[in-house]
């Protein structure tokens, strides 16, 4: 599982890394969080309106193509309000959220609909991936972060002691309530909530008549309609080796894409411990450096990119090919590329 938090410099590196996937051009990497929208006129009746902010520990960017600058800016303003509202429900980093209450007490009574939706989908995808995607890895994620913050490395006994607290089958749903079957459990929605929020924002913009847009939350991307001048959105997958060449450059209309990688946020020089955790072992996976998944829902591709990341490359390809409307592109540890059969057909 991946977590999208730790430090501001890591967050900014993640944003700069993933700006290559924005479809906004190289200049997007220089953008800084701002509460104001930036508008560029491409013709007498076409504006590109962009806005970027920090939300839920990640940089989130919205770009809209529309004939009215005012309408686009107003819709983006409403989108930020929705993002803030959803973040106040789904974040684990704010002690006042329902998710934090669940983690601290082990139970959440009358959970908000949005929390129920995300947790329910997480449990479904946990079963689909045979446990590879698991939101209950929070104790392991916290262990790694805390040990390295104290200048130590987690031991095998540290990890083994926490494994009994991991397992989505230990989450209980009862009439709108969520609870844990064991003490010390916790969930992190960092690997699925950003995609969920991206989907919700896309639906809001479409409802407001802004059908041409791109939303990016640290690599969880959803596109709709076309970019400026009727061109398709351009999506470039980052090279984990950072040799400046993109392994793949895609064009997209309506769809979603997400990348999980082990090469940006890590805790030790050897990169044995990074921000993705294998639920069954408690260790970070090392067989792949990057997994990109395409599909319809940003929430689903967000979670599936993480789930496939903890599989072997061959297993990940086989799994992707069993999922309708899903395709994946893998960069293995040795730098080789692997694609599912539907990679060139979806998106």
C-alpha positions as CSV (number, residue, x, y, z in Angstrom):
1,X,0.0,0.0,0.0
2,X,1.1,3.5,-0.6
3,X,0.9,6.6,1.6
4,X,1.0,10.1,0.3
5,X,2.1,12.3,3.2
6,X,5.4,12.6,4.8
7,X,7.2,15.9,4.3
8,X,6.6,19.1,2.3
9,X,9.8,18.6,0.2
10,X,8.8,15.0,-0.5
11,X,5.4,16.3,-1.5
12,X,6.8,18.9,-3.9
13,X,9.2,16.3,-5.4
14,X,6.2,14.1,-6.0
15,X,4.4,16.9,-7.7
16,X,7.3,17.8,-9.9
17,X,7.8,14.1,-10.8
18,X,4.1,13.7,-11.7
19,X,3.8,17.0,-13.5
20,X,5.1,15.1,-16.5
21,X,1.8,13.3,-16.4
22,X,-0.4,16.3,-16.3
23,X,-0.8,16.9,-20.0
24,X,-0.1,20.6,-19.4
25,X,3.3,20.9,-20.8
26,X,6.7,21.2,-19.2
27,X,5.9,24.6,-17.6
28,X,3.5,22.9,-15.2
29,X,6.5,21.8,-13.2
30,X,7.1,25.3,-12.2
31,X,3.6,25.9,-10.8
32,X,3.3,26.5,-7.1
33,X,0.2,26.1,-4.9
34,X,-2.0,29.1,-5.2
35,X,-5.6,29.9,-4.2
36,X,-6.1,31.7,-7.5
37,X,-6.8,30.3,-10.9
38,X,-4.5,31.2,-13.8
39,X,-6.2,31.8,-17.2
40,X,-4.6,31.6,-20.6
41,X,-6.6,32.7,-23.7
42,X,-6.1,30.4,-26.7
43,X,-8.5,32.0,-29.0
44,X,-11.5,34.3,-29.1
45,X,-13.7,31.7,-27.3
46,X,-11.3,29.4,-25.5
47,X,-9.6,29.8,-22.1
48,X,-7.4,27.3,-20.2
49,X,-8.0,28.0,-16.5
50,X,-5.7,26.2,-14.1
51,X,-5.4,26.1,-10.3
52,X,-3.1,24.1,-8.0
53,X,-3.2,23.7,-4.2
54,X,-2.0,21.3,-1.5
55,X,-4.8,19.0,-0.3
56,X,-4.7,15.9,1.9
57,X,-0.9,15.9,1.8
58,X,-0.7,15.9,-2.0
59,X,-0.6,18.6,-4.7
60,X,-3.8,18.7,-6.6
61,X,-4.2,20.5,-9.9
62,X,-7.3,21.3,-11.9
63,X,-7.3,22.5,-15.5
64,X,-10.4,23.5,-17.4
65,X,-10.9,24.4,-21.1
66,X,-14.0,26.5,-21.6
67,X,-15.3,29.5,-23.6
68,X,-16.1,31.5,-20.4
69,X,-13.3,32.3,-18.0
70,X,-15.7,33.3,-15.3
71,X,-17.7,30.1,-15.6
72,X,-14.6,28.0,-15.4
73,X,-13.2,29.9,-12.5
74,X,-16.5,29.6,-10.6
75,X,-16.7,25.9,-11.2
76,X,-13.1,25.4,-10.1
77,X,-13.9,27.4,-6.9
78,X,-16.8,25.0,-6.2
79,X,-14.5,22.1,-6.9
80,X,-12.0,23.3,-4.2
81,X,-14.9,23.6,-1.7
82,X,-15.8,20.0,-2.5
83,X,-12.2,18.9,-2.2
84,X,-11.9,20.5,1.2
85,X,-15.2,18.9,2.3
86,X,-14.1,15.5,1.2
87,X,-10.7,15.9,2.8
88,X,-12.3,16.7,6.1
89,X,-14.0,13.3,5.9
90,X,-11.4,11.0,4.5
91,X,-8.0,12.2,5.7
92,X,-6.2,10.3,8.4
93,X,-3.7,13.1,9.1
94,X,-6.3,15.5,10.7
95,X,-7.4,14.3,14.1
96,X,-10.9,15.8,13.6
97,X,-11.9,13.6,10.7
98,X,-14.2,10.5,10.9
99,X,-11.3,8.3,9.6
100,X,-9.1,9.5,12.4
101,X,-11.8,8.9,14.9
102,X,-12.1,5.3,13.6
103,X,-8.4,4.8,13.9
104,X,-8.2,6.2,17.5
105,X,-11.3,4.5,18.9
106,X,-11.7,1.4,16.7
107,X,-15.3,2.2,15.8
108,X,-17.2,4.8,13.8
109,X,-20.9,5.1,14.4
110,X,-23.2,6.3,11.6
111,X,-20.2,6.9,9.3
112,X,-20.7,9.5,6.6
113,X,-21.8,8.2,3.2
114,X,-18.5,9.1,1.6
115,X,-16.5,7.2,4.1
116,X,-18.7,4.2,3.7
117,X,-18.4,4.4,-0.1
118,X,-14.6,4.5,0.0
119,X,-14.1,1.8,2.6
120,X,-16.6,-0.5,0.9
121,X,-14.8,-0.1,-2.5
122,X,-11.5,-0.7,-0.7
123,X,-12.8,-4.0,0.7
124,X,-14.1,-5.0,-2.8
125,X,-10.7,-4.2,-4.4
126,X,-8.9,-6.0,-1.6
127,X,-10.8,-9.2,-2.6
128,X,-10.2,-8.6,-6.3
129,X,-6.4,-8.3,-5.7
130,X,-6.3,-11.2,-3.3
131,X,-5.2,-8.9,-0.5
132,X,-2.6,-7.0,-2.4
133,X,-4.5,-3.7,-1.9
134,X,-5.3,-3.3,1.8
135,X,-6.2,-0.2,3.7
136,X,-5.4,-1.7,7.1
137,X,-1.6,-1.4,6.6
138,X,-1.6,1.8,8.6
139,X,0.2,0.2,11.7
140,X,3.0,-0.9,9.4
141,X,3.2,2.5,7.6
142,X,3.4,4.3,11.0
143,X,6.0,1.9,12.2
144,X,8.4,2.6,9.3
145,X,7.9,6.3,9.5
146,X,8.4,6.4,13.3
147,X,11.5,4.2,13.4
148,X,13.3,6.1,10.7
149,X,12.3,9.4,12.3
150,X,14.1,8.2,15.4
151,X,17.1,7.1,13.4
152,X,16.4,3.4,13.5
153,X,15.4,0.7,11.1
154,X,12.3,-1.5,11.8
155,X,13.3,-5.0,12.9
156,X,11.7,-8.3,11.8
157,X,10.2,-8.6,15.3
158,X,8.8,-5.1,15.0
159,X,7.1,-6.0,11.8
160,X,6.0,-9.4,12.8
161,X,4.3,-8.0,15.9
162,X,2.1,-5.8,13.8
163,X,1.1,-8.2,11.1
164,X,-1.9,-9.6,13.1
165,X,-3.4,-6.1,13.0
166,X,-3.4,-6.1,9.2
167,X,-6.2,-7.6,7.1
168,X,-9.3,-6.1,5.6
169,X,-11.3,-9.1,6.6
170,X,-11.1,-7.7,10.2
171,X,-13.1,-4.6,9.2
172,X,-16.8,-4.9,10.3
173,X,-19.8,-3.2,8.6
174,X,-23.0,-3.0,10.6
175,X,-25.9,-0.8,9.6
176,X,-23.7,2.2,8.6
177,X,-21.2,1.6,11.4
178,X,-17.5,0.6,10.8
179,X,-15.4,-1.1,13.4
180,X,-12.3,-3.1,13.8
181,X,-12.2,-6.7,15.0
182,X,-8.8,-6.3,16.8
183,X,-7.3,-3.6,18.9
184,X,-4.5,-1.5,17.4
185,X,-5.8,-1.6,13.9
186,X,-6.0,1.4,11.7
187,X,-6.8,2.3,8.1
188,X,-5.1,4.6,5.6
189,X,-7.1,5.7,2.6
190,X,-4.1,7.4,1.0
191,X,-4.1,4.8,-1.8
192,X,-7.7,5.3,-2.8
193,X,-9.2,8.5,-1.4
194,X,-7.3,10.8,-3.8
195,X,-8.7,8.9,-6.8
196,X,-12.2,9.1,-5.2
197,X,-11.9,12.8,-4.8
198,X,-10.7,13.2,-8.4
199,X,-13.7,11.3,-9.6
200,X,-16.1,13.5,-7.5
201,X,-14.5,16.7,-8.8
202,X,-14.7,15.5,-12.4
203,X,-18.4,14.8,-11.9
204,X,-18.9,18.3,-10.3
205,X,-17.2,20.1,-13.2
206,X,-19.2,18.2,-15.8
207,X,-22.4,19.0,-14.0
208,X,-21.4,22.7,-14.2
209,X,-20.9,22.5,-17.9
210,X,-17.1,22.2,-17.8
211,X,-16.8,19.1,-19.8
212,X,-13.2,19.6,-21.0
213,X,-11.0,19.2,-17.9
214,X,-8.0,17.4,-16.4
215,X,-7.6,16.8,-12.6
216,X,-4.4,15.5,-11.1
217,X,-3.8,14.5,-7.5
218,X,-0.1,13.5,-7.3
219,X,-0.4,11.2,-10.2
220,X,-4.1,10.1,-9.8
221,X,-5.5,11.7,-13.0
222,X,-8.8,11.9,-14.7
223,X,-9.4,13.5,-18.1
224,X,-12.6,14.6,-19.8
225,X,-13.2,16.0,-23.3
226,X,-10.3,17.7,-24.9
227,X,-7.4,19.9,-24.1
228,X,-6.8,23.3,-25.7
229,X,-7.8,23.7,-29.4
230,X,-9.6,20.4,-29.4
231,X,-6.5,18.3,-29.0
232,X,-6.4,15.2,-26.8
233,X,-4.8,15.4,-23.3
234,X,-1.2,14.2,-23.4
235,X,0.0,12.0,-20.6
236,X,3.7,11.1,-20.2
237,X,4.8,8.3,-17.8
238,X,7.9,9.3,-15.7
239,X,11.1,7.4,-16.2
240,X,12.0,6.0,-12.7
241,X,15.7,6.1,-13.7
242,X,15.2,9.8,-14.4
243,X,17.1,9.7,-17.7
244,X,14.7,12.4,-19.0
245,X,13.1,10.0,-21.6
246,X,9.4,9.0,-21.0
247,X,8.8,5.3,-21.3
248,X,5.3,6.0,-22.7
249,X,3.5,9.1,-24.0
250,X,-0.2,8.7,-24.3
251,X,-3.2,10.7,-25.5
252,X,-6.4,10.5,-23.6
253,X,-10.0,11.6,-24.0
254,X,-12.3,10.5,-21.2
255,X,-10.6,8.2,-18.7
256,X,-8.4,7.8,-15.7
257,X,-4.7,6.9,-15.1
258,X,-2.6,6.4,-11.9
259,X,1.0,5.7,-11.3
260,X,2.5,4.1,-8.2
261,X,6.3,4.1,-7.8
262,X,9.0,3.2,-5.3
263,X,11.6,5.8,-6.5
264,X,10.5,9.1,-5.0
265,X,9.6,8.7,-1.3
266,X,11.9,6.3,0.6
267,X,13.3,6.2,4.1
268,X,16.7,4.6,3.7
269,X,19.6,5.0,1.2
270,X,19.2,1.4,0.0
271,X,15.5,2.1,-0.7
272,X,14.6,-1.1,1.1
273,X,11.8,0.9,2.9
274,X,9.6,3.1,0.9
275,X,6.0,4.4,1.0
276,X,4.4,1.3,-0.4
277,X,4.0,-1.7,1.9
278,X,3.2,-5.3,1.1
279,X,0.3,-6.2,3.4
280,X,1.3,-9.9,3.9
281,X,4.9,-9.3,4.7
282,X,5.2,-5.8,6.1
283,X,8.1,-5.0,3.7
284,X,8.2,-2.7,0.7
285,X,8.0,-4.5,-2.6
286,X,11.2,-4.5,-4.7
287,X,10.4,-6.2,-8.0
288,X,9.0,-3.1,-9.7
289,X,9.8,0.6,-9.6
290,X,6.7,1.9,-11.3
291,X,3.2,0.7,-12.1
292,X,0.7,2.7,-14.2
293,X,-2.9,1.7,-14.5
294,X,-5.5,3.0,-17.0
295,X,-9.2,2.7,-16.7
296,X,-12.5,4.5,-16.2
297,X,-12.5,5.4,-12.5
298,X,-9.7,7.3,-10.9
299,X,-10.5,5.7,-7.6
300,X,-10.1,2.2,-9.0
301,X,-6.9,2.8,-10.9
302,X,-5.5,4.6,-7.9
303,X,-6.0,1.4,-5.8
304,X,-5.1,-1.1,-8.5
305,X,-1.8,0.6,-9.2
306,X,-0.9,0.1,-5.6
307,X,-2.2,-3.4,-5.5
308,X,-0.3,-4.4,-8.7
309,X,2.9,-2.8,-7.3
310,X,3.1,-5.5,-4.6
311,X,2.7,-8.3,-7.1
312,X,5.4,-9.8,-9.3
313,X,5.5,-8.2,-12.8
314,X,4.1,-11.3,-14.5
315,X,1.4,-11.6,-11.8
316,X,0.5,-8.0,-12.2
317,X,0.1,-8.3,-15.9
318,X,-2.1,-11.3,-15.6
319,X,-4.3,-9.6,-13.0
320,X,-4.8,-6.5,-15.1
321,X,-5.9,-8.6,-18.0
322,X,-8.7,-10.1,-15.9
323,X,-10.1,-6.7,-15.0
324,X,-12.6,-5.3,-17.6
325,X,-11.6,-1.8,-18.8
326,X,-8.2,-2.0,-17.1
327,X,-4.7,-1.9,-18.5
328,X,-1.3,-1.6,-16.9
329,X,2.3,-0.6,-17.8
330,X,5.1,-1.8,-15.5
331,X,8.6,-0.7,-15.2
332,X,10.5,-3.6,-13.6
333,X,13.4,-3.3,-11.2
334,X,15.8,-4.1,-14.0
335,X,14.4,-1.2,-16.1
336,X,12.5,-3.4,-18.5
337,X,8.9,-2.6,-19.6
338,X,5.9,-4.9,-19.5
339,X,2.4,-4.0,-20.8
340,X,-0.9,-5.8,-20.5
341,X,-2.5,-6.8,-23.8
342,X,-5.1,-4.1,-23.6
343,X,-2.6,-1.3,-22.9
344,X,-2.9,0.3,-26.4
345,X,-6.6,-0.2,-26.6
346,X,-7.8,1.6,-23.5
347,X,-7.7,5.3,-22.9
